[in-house]
Amino acid sequence: MWFALEKDEPLGFFAGIWTTHACVRKIKTGWERCELCAFLTTDPVEPVRTYHRKAMPVILTSAEDRDLWLSDAPWEVVSHLQRPLAYERLTIVEPPAKAVAGGLL
């Protein structure tokens, strides 16, 4: 299932986290330092909850929220951003057509 912001909404951004981590991911390469990233999730709301019961991405839609998330502010200051987007701000959309040899599927 594909979701989008309503047509009159500004651009949205997934709140992500990034860190360096040292570990053994493969015995062949041994100890290595990795750069890891993921997006932050929260409890789902409709229409997402019908299809994804466990979580939905944290979506930032304002420049203020985006700038705060990207700042060096401590978690105590930015943690309020880990919330679901209001249900009326999301809509279900058709998935994009898949490209296959000779055309679209």
Secondary structure as UniProt FT lines:
FT   STRAND          2..5
FT   TURN            7..8
FT   STRAND          13..14
FT   STRAND          16..24
FT   TURN            27..29
FT   STRAND          31..39
FT   STRAND          41..42
FT   TURN            46..51
FT   STRAND          56..57
FT   STRAND          59..60
FT   HELIX           63..70
FT   HELIX           75..78
FT   HELIX           79..81
FT   HELIX           87..89
FT   STRAND          90..93
FT   STRAND          99..100
FT   TURN            101..102
FT   STRAND          103..104
//
